[in-house]
Amino acid sequence: MADEIKSLDELKDELNSVVAEKGKDSDEAKSIQEKIDELVEVETKTYDEKFVRELKKEAKDRRLKLRDVEAELKKLKDEKLSDSEKKDSRIKELEKQVEALTEEGKNIKLDSSILGIASTKGFKYLDVILLLAKKELASEEEIDEKTIEKIVDQIAKEKPELLSSGEITTPGAGNREKQDLEGKKTPDEMFGEFLHGK
């Protein structure tokens, strides 16, 4: 745009010199004036809103059409894949599934080993022992039955409160039996006392 302004200024200077030498009505002055008028028209040209909307709509339609054409091209390329390429792709998918299932199998086997060993030690909360043992085993390089047993024994020493004491408590009894509180009455006896105001 700077070049257009410069050329317009140059044309105006040239027009002034031609007018001074040959006059305003000379053919050369008229020719220069026409060029100046054309440049001014190009610089000041504006577009109405309807025209701009049509251009935007056309650009949008072309973008959408381009996207559709690219999708169709991708589809055609995928169809051109040879059978061996399709098989290779399927093999890779299946290998990933096998790796995931193998890892899951290892985790199940580890959980089973931990729970089996922990259940023989007399723990109350096997799920807690499972989590603690897995946390400790995360730093071990080789995990075998001896390592698991060593970790479970270590947990038993560090957290003896997780071991069951051999007592079987009645669900819902709480501490009443231990403290010898009045919890041994039947509901009818308690209701009778309530009615009589004891």
N, CA and C of each residue as an Amber inpcrd file, in Angstrom:
protein
   594
   0.8250000  -1.1820000   0.0000000   0.0000000   0.0000000   0.0000000
   0.8700000   1.2470000   0.0000000   2.0490000   1.1890000   0.6280000
   2.9620000   2.3250000   0.6400000   3.4300000   2.6430000  -0.7810000
   3.6120000   1.5660000  -1.6100000   4.0150000   1.7780000  -2.9970000
   2.9310000   2.5270000  -3.7640000   1.6520000   2.2230000  -3.5200000
   0.5550000   2.8900000  -4.2070000   0.5110000   4.3590000  -3.8260000
   0.6820000   4.6820000  -2.5430000   0.6750000   6.0780000  -2.0960000
   1.8500000   6.8180000  -2.7300000   3.0120000   6.2030000  -2.7680000
   4.1950000   6.8200000  -3.3590000   3.9650000   7.0910000  -4.8380000
   3.4310000   6.1430000  -5.5520000   3.1800000   6.3400000  -6.9800000
   2.0970000   7.3900000  -7.2020000   1.1470000   7.4850000  -6.3180000
   0.1160000   8.5150000  -6.4180000   0.7380000   9.8960000  -6.2160000
   1.6000000  10.0120000  -5.2290000   2.2890000  11.2900000  -4.9980000
   3.1600000  11.6660000  -6.1940000   3.8510000  10.6590000  -6.7140000
   4.6870000  10.9240000  -7.8860000   3.8460000  11.3980000  -9.0630000
   2.6970000  10.7610000  -9.2410000   1.8060000  11.1720000 -10.3460000
   1.3000000  12.6000000 -10.1380000   0.9810000  12.9650000  -8.9170000
   0.5190000  14.3300000  -8.6430000   1.6290000  15.3480000  -8.9480000
   2.8660000  15.0020000  -8.5450000   3.9940000  15.8970000  -8.8400000
   4.1900000  16.0350000 -10.3500000   4.0990000  14.9110000 -11.0240000
   4.2570000  14.9200000 -12.4830000   3.1490000  15.7450000 -13.1380000
   1.9140000  15.5820000 -12.6290000   0.7830000  16.3340000 -13.1720000
   1.0030000  17.8430000 -12.9890000   1.4670000  18.2360000 -11.8180000
   1.7180000  19.6550000 -11.5560000   2.7730000  20.2200000 -12.5150000
   3.8350000  19.4540000 -12.7530000   4.8880000  19.9410000 -13.6570000
   4.3900000  20.0060000 -15.1060000   3.5570000  18.9930000 -15.5250000
   3.0170000  18.9940000 -16.8930000   2.0470000  20.1520000 -17.0670000
   1.2050000  20.4110000 -16.0660000   0.2390000  21.5090000 -16.1330000
   0.9930000  22.8450000 -16.2260000   2.0870000  22.9580000 -15.4790000
   2.8580000  24.1980000 -15.4950000   3.5150000  24.4240000 -16.8600000
   3.9590000  23.3380000 -17.5020000   4.6530000  23.4540000 -18.7890000
   3.6870000  23.5220000 -19.9740000   2.6810000  22.5790000 -19.9920000
   1.8550000  22.4230000 -21.1840000   0.4170000  22.8730000 -20.9870000
   0.0110000  23.0500000 -19.7830000  -1.3520000  23.4930000 -19.5140000
  -2.2240000  22.3320000 -19.0440000  -3.3500000  22.7110000 -18.4450000
  -4.2680000  21.7420000 -17.8550000  -4.9950000  20.9150000 -18.9020000
  -5.1960000  21.4480000 -20.0740000  -5.9800000  20.7600000 -21.1060000
  -5.1290000  19.9040000 -22.0270000  -3.8640000  19.7660000 -21.7870000
  -3.0160000  18.9560000 -22.6630000  -3.3620000  17.4760000 -22.4950000
  -3.0850000  16.6990000 -23.5400000  -3.3710000  15.2510000 -23.5290000
  -2.5580000  14.5340000 -22.4440000  -1.3390000  14.9550000 -22.2680000
  -0.4820000  14.3270000 -21.2470000  -1.0380000  14.5820000 -19.8410000
  -1.5140000  15.7820000 -19.5860000  -2.0880000  16.1150000 -18.2810000
  -3.3650000  15.3220000 -18.0400000  -4.1870000  15.1750000 -19.0880000
  -5.4330000  14.4070000 -18.9710000  -5.1160000  12.9340000 -18.6880000
  -4.1080000  12.3690000 -19.3350000  -3.7090000  10.9750000 -19.1380000
  -3.2520000  10.7460000 -17.6930000  -2.4320000  11.6660000 -17.1900000
  -1.9510000  11.5500000 -15.8030000  -3.1220000  11.6800000 -14.8320000
  -4.0640000  12.5780000 -15.1090000  -5.2330000  12.7690000 -14.2460000
  -6.0900000  11.5030000 -14.2090000  -6.2390000  10.8030000 -15.3400000
  -7.0010000   9.5440000 -15.3810000  -6.3240000   8.4720000 -14.5050000
  -4.9910000   8.3950000 -14.5860000  -4.2590000   7.4290000 -13.7560000
  -4.4470000   7.7380000 -12.2700000  -4.4110000   9.0230000 -11.9350000
  -4.6100000   9.4340000 -10.5400000  -6.0140000   9.0570000 -10.0850000
  -7.0140000   9.3090000 -10.9390000  -8.4050000   8.9820000 -10.5950000
  -8.5840000   7.4750000 -10.3800000  -7.9340000   6.6560000 -11.2120000
  -8.0210000   5.1970000 -11.0590000  -7.4130000   4.7520000  -9.7190000
  -6.2440000   5.2990000  -9.3820000  -5.5970000   4.9350000  -8.1130000
  -6.4470000   5.3470000  -6.9160000  -7.0370000   6.5290000  -6.9760000
  -7.8740000   7.0020000  -5.8800000  -9.0910000   6.1000000  -5.7370000
  -9.6750000   5.6770000  -6.8580000 -10.8470000   4.7920000  -6.8200000
 -10.5040000   3.4480000  -6.1980000  -9.3310000   2.8970000  -6.5360000
  -8.9080000   1.6030000  -5.9810000  -8.6880000   1.7180000  -4.4740000
  -8.0690000   2.8160000  -4.0380000  -7.7700000   2.9780000  -2.6170000
  -9.0280000   3.1980000  -1.7790000  -9.9930000   3.8570000  -2.3230000
 -11.1800000   4.2150000  -1.5360000 -12.3600000   3.2970000  -1.7880000
 -12.1490000   2.1920000  -2.4630000 -13.2500000   1.2840000  -2.7840000
 -13.7570000   0.6080000  -1.5060000 -15.0720000   0.5930000  -1.2960000
 -15.6940000  -0.0750000  -0.1430000 -16.7020000  -1.0820000  -0.6500000
 -17.0240000  -2.0450000   0.2220000 -17.9520000  -3.1090000  -0.1510000
 -19.1670000  -3.0450000   0.7590000 -20.3120000  -3.3350000   0.1760000
 -21.5240000  -3.3050000   0.9970000 -21.6290000  -4.5850000   1.8210000
 -22.4710000  -4.5580000   2.8330000 -22.5980000  -5.6550000   3.7950000
 -23.0580000  -6.9500000   3.1340000 -23.9560000  -6.8590000   2.1930000
 -24.4680000  -8.0510000   1.5050000 -23.3400000  -8.7710000   0.7750000
 -22.4810000  -7.9920000   0.0910000 -21.3640000  -8.5800000  -0.6320000
 -20.4020000  -9.2830000   0.3230000 -20.1240000  -8.6640000   1.4580000
 -19.2140000  -9.2510000   2.4530000 -19.8080000 -10.5330000   3.0230000
 -21.1070000 -10.5230000   3.3030000 -21.7630000 -11.7360000   3.8190000
 -21.6630000 -12.8770000   2.8070000 -21.8910000 -12.5640000   1.5410000
 -21.8000000 -13.5910000   0.5030000 -20.3930000 -14.1690000   0.4370000
 -19.3800000 -13.2950000   0.5470000 -17.9960000 -13.7780000   0.5340000
 -17.7090000 -14.6850000   1.7300000 -18.1940000 -14.2870000   2.9160000
 -17.9830000 -15.1020000   4.1120000 -18.6780000 -16.4490000   3.9830000
 -19.9010000 -16.4390000   3.4570000 -20.6420000 -17.6920000   3.2830000
 -19.9250000 -18.5960000   2.2960000 -19.4390000 -18.0060000   1.2170000
 -18.7100000 -18.7820000   0.2170000 -17.4390000 -19.3880000   0.8210000
 -16.7250000 -18.6150000   1.6270000 -15.5070000 -19.1200000   2.2710000
 -15.8400000 -20.2540000   3.2380000 -16.9360000 -20.0970000   3.9900000
 -17.3550000 -21.1480000   4.9230000 -17.7210000 -22.4220000   4.1740000
 -18.4750000 -22.2760000   3.0880000 -18.8670000 -23.4420000   2.2840000
 -17.6350000 -24.1560000   1.7420000 -16.6540000 -23.3830000   1.3240000
 -15.4350000 -24.0060000   0.7900000 -14.6630000 -24.7370000   1.8820000
 -14.6070000 -24.1580000   3.0820000 -13.9320000 -24.8490000   4.2000000
 -14.6250000 -26.1650000   4.5250000 -15.9630000 -26.1410000   4.5780000
 -16.7130000 -27.3700000   4.8720000 -16.5090000 -28.4110000   3.7760000
 -16.5310000 -27.9540000   2.5400000 -16.3380000 -28.8800000   1.4280000
 -14.9310000 -29.4660000   1.4790000 -13.9430000 -28.6450000   1.8110000
 -12.5640000 -29.1290000   1.9320000 -12.4590000 -30.1830000   3.0250000
 -13.1180000 -29.9360000   4.1580000 -13.0970000 -30.9120000   5.2480000
 -13.7170000 -32.2310000   4.8100000 -14.8400000 -32.1570000   4.0940000
 -15.4940000 -33.3740000   3.6140000 -14.6120000 -34.1180000   2.6200000
 -13.9620000 -33.3770000   1.7460000 -13.0900000 -33.9980000   0.7480000
 -11.8990000 -34.6700000   1.4380000 -11.3340000 -34.0160000   2.4620000
 -10.2170000 -34.6170000   3.1960000 -10.6510000 -35.8910000   3.9060000
 -11.8550000 -35.8890000   4.4750000 -12.3690000 -37.0950000   5.1410000
 -12.5680000 -38.2230000   4.1270000 -13.0880000 -37.8730000   2.9760000
 -13.3010000 -38.8880000   1.9210000 -11.9600000 -39.4350000   1.4420000
 -10.9650000 -38.5650000   1.3080000  -9.6350000 -38.9990000   0.8800000
  -9.0280000 -39.9560000   1.8990000  -9.1750000 -39.6460000   3.1740000
  -8.6630000 -40.5330000   4.2220000  -9.3540000 -41.8900000   4.1600000
 -10.6590000 -41.8510000   3.9480000 -11.4190000 -43.1010000   3.8500000
 -10.9120000 -43.9420000   2.6810000 -10.6700000 -43.3050000   1.5410000
 -10.1630000 -44.0330000   0.3720000  -8.7680000 -44.5950000   0.6260000
  -7.9270000 -43.8260000   1.3160000  -6.5800000 -44.3190000   1.6360000
  -6.6560000 -45.5280000   2.5570000  -7.5710000 -45.4700000   3.5350000
  -7.7310000 -46.5990000   4.4510000  -8.2150000 -47.8390000   3.7140000
  -9.0860000 -47.6290000   2.7310000  -9.5820000 -48.7660000   1.9610000
  -8.4830000 -49.3830000   1.1130000  -7.5070000 -48.5660000   0.7130000
  -6.4280000 -49.0560000  -0.1310000  -5.3910000 -49.8620000   0.6480000
  -5.4600000 -49.8000000   1.9730000  -4.5090000 -50.5920000   2.7490000
  -4.5930000 -52.0480000   2.3250000  -3.4620000 -52.6360000   2.1670000
  -3.4600000 -54.0360000   1.7590000  -3.8970000 -54.9120000   2.9270000
  -4.2260000 -56.1300000   2.6000000  -4.6560000 -57.0650000   3.6370000
  -3.5680000 -57.2740000   4.6740000  -2.3190000 -57.3180000   4.2270000
  -1.2230000 -57.5310000   5.1870000  -1.0990000 -56.3360000   6.1370000
  -1.3100000 -55.1100000   5.6360000  -1.2610000 -53.9370000   6.5080000
  -2.4000000 -53.9750000   7.5160000  -3.5770000 -54.3950000   7.0650000
  -4.7180000 -54.5170000   7.9780000  -4.4280000 -55.5670000   9.0460000
  -3.8300000 -56.6730000   8.6300000  -3.4980000 -57.7330000   9.5820000
  -2.4410000 -57.2530000  10.5690000  -1.4420000 -56.5200000  10.0820000
  -0.4090000 -55.9820000  10.9680000  -1.0200000 -55.0530000  12.0140000
  -1.9450000 -54.2290000  11.5630000  -2.6190000 -53.3140000  12.4830000
  -3.4050000 -54.0940000  13.5310000  -4.1130000 -55.1110000  13.1120000
  -4.9050000 -55.9410000  14.0400000  -3.9930000 -56.6740000  15.0190000
  -2.8470000 -57.1450000  14.5370000  -1.8900000 -57.8500000  15.3970000
  -1.3900000 -56.9190000  16.4960000  -1.0930000 -55.6610000  16.1460000
  -0.6270000 -54.7040000  17.1440000  -1.6920000 -54.4650000  18.2040000
  -2.9410000 -54.3460000  17.7760000  -4.0430000 -54.1580000  18.7280000
  -4.1350000 -55.3480000  19.6790000  -4.0490000 -56.5570000  19.1340000
  -4.1540000 -57.7620000  19.9520000  -2.9680000 -57.8980000  20.8990000
  -1.7700000 -57.4980000  20.4540000  -0.5980000 -57.5540000  21.3300000
  -0.7790000 -56.6300000  22.5300000  -1.3550000 -55.4540000  22.2990000
  -1.6180000 -54.5360000  23.4110000  -2.6090000 -55.1510000  24.3910000
  -3.6290000 -55.8160000  23.8670000  -4.6120000 -56.4660000  24.7400000
  -3.9680000 -57.5860000  25.5470000  -3.0930000 -58.3600000  24.9200000
  -2.4120000 -59.4560000  25.6090000  -1.5320000 -58.9040000  26.7350000
  -0.8150000 -57.7980000  26.4630000   0.0240000 -57.1900000  27.4960000
  -0.8190000 -56.7320000  28.6830000  -1.9660000 -56.1180000  28.3930000
  -2.8370000 -55.6390000  29.4690000  -3.3640000 -56.8070000  30.2980000
  -3.7700000 -57.8800000  29.6310000  -4.2960000 -59.0510000  30.3450000
  -3.1980000 -59.7470000  31.1520000  -1.9840000 -59.7920000  30.6190000
  -0.8650000 -60.3940000  31.3400000  -0.5760000 -59.6100000  32.6200000
  -0.5730000 -58.2900000  32.5010000  -0.3360000 -57.4420000  33.6730000
  -1.4450000 -57.6310000  34.7030000  -2.6660000 -57.7040000  34.2310000
  -3.8000000 -57.9200000  35.1450000  -3.6730000 -59.2840000  35.8380000
  -3.2580000 -60.3090000  35.1010000  -3.0620000 -61.6340000  35.6820000
  -1.9780000 -61.6280000  36.7580000  -0.8970000 -60.8950000  36.5090000
   0.1780000 -60.7910000  37.5040000  -0.3380000 -60.1210000  38.7780000
  -1.1260000 -59.0670000  38.6020000  -1.6800000 -58.3620000  39.7700000
  -2.6140000 -59.2640000  40.5720000  -3.4300000 -60.0520000  39.8870000
  -4.3540000 -60.9560000  40.5760000  -3.5640000 -62.0290000  41.3300000
  -2.5340000 -62.5520000  40.7050000  -1.7030000 -63.5820000  41.3510000
  -1.0110000 -63.0090000  42.5840000  -0.5060000 -61.7730000  42.4760000
   0.1510000 -61.1220000  43.6130000  -0.8560000 -60.9050000  44.7460000
  -2.0390000 -60.4000000  44.4130000  -3.0730000 -60.1830000  45.4270000
  -3.4290000 -61.4910000  46.1180000  -3.5670000 -62.5360000  45.3240000
  -3.9220000 -63.8460000  45.8790000  -2.8360000 -64.3440000  46.8370000
  -1.5830000 -64.1940000  46.4630000  -0.4810000 -64.6380000  47.3200000
  -0.4590000 -63.8490000  48.6310000  -0.6320000 -62.5220000  48.5300000
  -0.6220000 -61.6890000  49.7370000  -1.7680000 -62.0760000  50.6610000
  -2.9590000 -62.2050000  50.0870000  -4.1220000 -62.5540000  50.9120000
  -3.9930000 -63.9420000  51.5230000  -3.4470000 -64.8740000  50.7680000
  -3.2590000 -66.2310000  51.2880000  -2.3170000 -66.2570000  52.4800000
  -1.1960000 -65.5770000  52.3650000  -0.2250000 -65.5440000  53.4610000
  -0.7820000 -64.7640000  54.6490000  -1.4460000 -63.6240000  54.3690000
  -1.9820000 -62.7950000  55.4470000  -3.0940000 -63.5160000  56.2090000
  -3.8730000 -64.3300000  55.5110000  -4.9670000 -65.0240000  56.2000000
  -4.4420000 -66.0830000  57.1640000  -3.2790000 -66.6250000  56.8950000
  -2.7090000 -67.6200000  57.8170000  -2.0940000 -66.9670000  59.0480000
  -1.8350000 -65.6730000  58.9920000  -1.2210000 -64.9620000  60.1080000
  -2.2630000 -64.4330000  61.0880000  -3.5310000 -64.4470000  60.7160000
  -4.5860000 -64.0360000  61.6370000  -4.8800000 -62.5430000  61.6380000
  -4.8080000 -61.9060000  60.5110000  -5.1440000 -60.4860000  60.4300000
  -6.6530000 -60.2930000  60.3820000  -7.1300000 -59.1760000  60.9710000
  -8.5620000 -58.8540000  60.9610000  -8.9850000 -58.2690000  59.6200000
  -8.2120000 -57.3520000  59.1040000  -8.5930000 -56.5920000  57.9180000
  -7.6460000 -56.9300000  56.7630000  -8.0400000 -57.9160000  56.0000000
  -7.1760000 -58.3820000  54.9130000  -7.0070000 -57.3440000  53.8110000
  -8.0400000 -56.5320000  53.5710000  -7.9190000 -55.5240000  52.5250000
  -6.8770000 -54.4670000  52.8880000  -6.7730000 -54.1400000  54.1730000
  -5.7600000 -53.1820000  54.6260000  -4.3730000 -53.7890000  54.4620000
  -4.2450000 -55.0480000  54.8220000  -2.9520000 -55.7420000  54.6850000
  -2.5540000 -55.8060000  53.2160000  -3.5170000 -56.0510000  52.3500000
  -3.2340000 -56.1060000  50.9110000  -2.6460000 -54.7760000  50.4290000
  -3.2450000 -53.6780000  50.8290000  -2.7500000 -52.3630000  50.4120000
  -1.3630000 -52.0630000  50.9910000  -1.1870000 -52.3590000  52.2830000
   0.1130000 -52.1100000  52.9070000   1.2130000 -52.9730000  52.2740000
   0.9050000 -54.2260000  52.0250000   1.8990000 -55.1340000  51.4470000
   2.2490000 -54.7090000  50.0190000   1.2620000 -54.3000000  49.2350000
   1.5390000 -53.8590000  47.8600000   2.4100000 -52.6080000  47.8600000
   2.1840000 -51.7340000  48.8190000   2.9950000 -50.5300000  48.9260000
   4.4510000 -50.8970000  49.2200000   4.6570000 -51.8380000  50.1400000
   6.0100000 -52.2670000  50.4770000   6.6650000 -53.0350000  49.3260000
   5.8750000 -53.8230000  48.6170000   6.4270000 -54.6380000  47.5280000
   6.7720000 -53.8130000  46.2960000   6.2760000 -52.5870000  46.2160000
   6.5460000 -51.7460000  45.0490000   8.0370000 -51.4610000  44.9060000
   8.7610000 -51.4450000  46.0160000  10.1930000 -51.1480000  45.9610000
  11.0470000 -52.4040000  45.7780000  10.4320000 -53.5620000  45.8170000
  11.1770000 -54.8260000  45.6720000  11.4320000 -55.1250000  44.1900000
  12.6210000 -55.6620000  43.9050000  12.9530000 -56.0220000  42.5310000
  12.3180000 -57.3570000  42.1490000  12.5500000 -58.3840000  42.9670000
  11.9700000 -59.6960000  42.6940000  10.9430000 -60.0100000  43.7710000
   9.7640000 -60.3780000  43.3280000   8.6890000 -60.6770000  44.2690000
   8.3910000 -62.1790000  44.1840000   8.6370000 -62.8610000  45.3120000
   8.2950000 -64.2750000  45.3940000   7.6020000 -64.5180000  46.7310000
   7.2550000 -65.7620000  47.0030000   6.5030000 -66.0930000  48.2230000
   7.2750000 -65.7020000  49.4900000   8.5870000 -65.9190000  49.4910000
   9.3850000 -65.5860000  50.6730000   9.3850000 -64.0770000  50.9220000
   9.4960000 -63.3030000  49.8780000   9.4890000 -61.8430000  50.0200000
   8.1370000 -61.3780000  50.5530000   7.0610000 -61.9480000  50.0090000
   5.7190000 -61.5750000  50.4580000   5.5480000 -61.9260000  51.9360000
   5.9930000 -63.1310000  52.3320000   5.8640000 -63.5490000  53.7210000
   6.6760000 -62.6440000  54.6410000   7.8550000 -62.2420000  54.1950000
   8.6990000 -61.3510000  54.9850000   7.9980000 -60.0030000  55.1880000
   7.3940000 -59.4770000  54.1430000   6.6860000 -58.1870000  54.2180000
   5.4770000 -58.3070000  55.1460000   4.7200000 -59.3940000  55.0200000
   3.5300000 -59.5800000  55.8670000   3.9390000 -59.7130000  57.3280000
   5.0280000 -60.4380000  57.6090000   5.5270000 -60.5440000  58.9850000
   5.9660000 -59.1780000  59.5140000   6.5900000 -58.3950000  58.6780000
   7.0150000 -57.0480000  59.0740000   5.8010000 -56.1870000  59.4230000
   4.7400000 -56.2990000  58.6440000   3.5110000 -55.5370000  58.9250000
   2.9230000 -55.9940000  60.2650000   2.9500000 -57.2960000  60.5150000
   2.4170000 -57.8280000  61.7730000   3.1930000 -57.2840000  62.9640000
   4.5190000 -57.1330000  62.8260000   5.3280000 -56.6020000  63.9210000
   5.0880000 -55.1080000  64.1150000   4.9920000 -54.3780000  62.9970000
   4.8490000 -52.9200000  63.0780000   3.4360000 -52.4900000  63.4630000
   2.4460000 -53.2820000  63.0810000   1.0440000 -52.9090000  63.3300000
   0.2900000 -54.0840000  63.9570000   0.5910000 -54.4040000  65.2210000
  -0.0710000 -55.5480000  65.8620000  -1.5770000 -55.3300000  66.0550000
  -2.0280000 -54.0830000  65.9900000  -3.4600000 -53.8160000  66.1490000
  -4.2830000 -54.3950000  64.9900000  -3.6160000 -54.7490000  63.8930000
  -4.3300000 -55.3400000  62.7590000  -4.5260000 -56.8470000  62.9260000
  -3.8570000 -57.4240000  63.9000000  -4.0290000 -58.8570000  64.1590000
  -5.2880000 -59.0710000  64.9900000  -5.9910000 -60.1570000  64.7240000
  -7.1750000 -60.4460000  65.5440000  -6.7170000 -61.0620000  66.8580000
  -7.4380000 -60.7410000  67.9510000  -7.0140000 -61.1810000  69.2780000
  -7.5730000 -62.5520000  69.6280000  -8.3200000 -63.1360000  68.7770000
  -8.8750000 -64.4610000  69.0530000 -10.2890000 -64.3890000  69.5670000
 -10.7570000 -63.2070000  70.0250000 -12.1280000 -63.0610000  70.5140000
 -13.0660000 -62.8730000  69.3330000 -14.2000000 -63.4400000  69.4430000
 -15.2350000 -63.2090000  68.4410000 -16.2710000 -62.3300000  69.0900000
 -16.4130000 -61.1380000  68.5720000 -17.3550000 -60.2030000  69.1750000
 -18.6900000 -60.2830000  68.4680000 -19.7310000 -60.0020000  69.2290000
 -21.0720000 -59.9950000  68.6610000 -21.2660000 -58.6860000  67.9110000
 -21.7160000 -58.7520000  66.7020000 -21.9270000 -57.5070000  65.9720000
 -22.9280000 -56.6190000  66.7020000 -22.5960000 -55.3490000  66.8420000
 -23.4920000 -54.3990000  67.4760000 -23.3700000 -54.3690000  68.9860000
 -22.5650000 -55.2490000  69.5790000 -22.4510000 -55.2840000  71.0260000
 -21.6160000 -54.1170000  71.5350000 -20.6700000 -53.6700000  70.7400000
 -19.8390000 -52.5520000  71.1650000 -19.0570000 -52.9050000  72.4070000
 -19.0000000 -51.9890000  73.3540000 -18.2430000 -52.2050000  74.5870000
 -19.1320000 -52.6030000  75.7490000 -20.3980000 -52.8370000  75.5430000
 -21.3110000 -53.1350000  76.6560000 -20.8980000 -54.3780000  77.4200000
 -20.5320000 -55.4200000  76.6770000 -20.1890000 -56.6730000  77.3480000
 -18.9040000 -56.5220000  78.1550000 -17.9640000 -55.7580000  77.6520000
 -16.6990000 -55.5930000  78.3450000 -16.8690000 -54.7620000  79.6090000
 -17.7660000 -53.7840000  79.5690000 -17.9410000 -52.8910000  80.7100000
 -19.0840000 -53.3360000  81.6200000 -19.7280000 -54.3940000  81.2880000
 -20.8250000 -54.9360000  82.0770000 -21.9330000 -53.8970000  82.2990000
 -22.2930000 -53.2050000  81.2370000 -23.3640000 -52.2260000  81.3200000
 -24.7070000 -52.8980000  81.0810000 -25.7730000 -52.1440000  81.3130000
 -27.1100000 -52.6900000  81.1130000 -27.4240000 -52.7400000  79.6300000
 -27.0140000 -53.7440000  78.9670000 -27.3310000 -53.9170000  77.5650000
 -27.9430000 -55.2660000  77.3280000 -28.1730000 -55.9990000  78.4100000
 -28.6410000 -57.3760000  78.2810000 -30.1480000 -57.4870000  78.4320000
 -30.8640000 -56.3680000  78.5660000 -32.3170000 -56.4050000  78.7410000
 -32.9790000 -56.5400000  77.3850000 -34.1210000 -57.1630000  77.4020000
 -34.8880000 -57.3010000  76.1720000 -35.6070000 -55.9900000  75.9010000
 -36.0560000 -55.7730000  74.7020000 -36.7940000 -54.5400000  74.3970000
 -38.0650000 -54.3930000  75.2330000 -38.7400000 -55.5210000  75.5230000
 -39.9640000 -55.4530000  76.3290000 -39.6470000 -54.9620000  77.7370000
 -38.5310000 -55.4490000  78.3340000 -38.1620000 -55.0210000  79.6790000
 -37.8320000 -53.5270000  79.6990000 -37.0990000 -53.0910000  78.6750000
 -36.7400000 -51.6720000  78.6250000 -37.9790000 -50.8020000  78.4360000
 -38.9710000 -51.2560000  77.6390000 -40.1870000 -50.4820000  77.4110000
 -41.0190000 -50.4320000  78.6810000 -41.0650000 -51.5450000  79.4230000
 -41.7910000 -51.5770000  80.6820000 -41.1970000 -50.5980000  81.6850000
 -39.8730000 -50.5500000  81.7740000 -39.2150000 -49.5990000  82.6780000
 -39.5030000 -48.1600000  82.2770000 -39.5450000 -47.9370000  80.9790000
 -39.8410000 -46.5870000  80.4810000 -41.2540000 -46.1600000  80.8990000
 -42.2170000 -47.0600000  80.7600000 -43.5940000 -46.7380000  81.1100000
 -43.7520000 -46.4990000  82.6010000 -43.0430000 -47.2440000  83.4170000
 -43.1640000 -47.0970000  84.8660000 -42.3040000 -45.9760000  85.4150000
 -41.5060000 -45.3650000  84.5790000 -40.7360000 -44.2000000  84.9850000
 -39.4860000 -44.5190000  85.7400000 -38.8930000 -45.6410000  85.5350000
 -37.6390000 -45.9630000  86.2350000 -36.4740000 -45.3340000  85.6110000
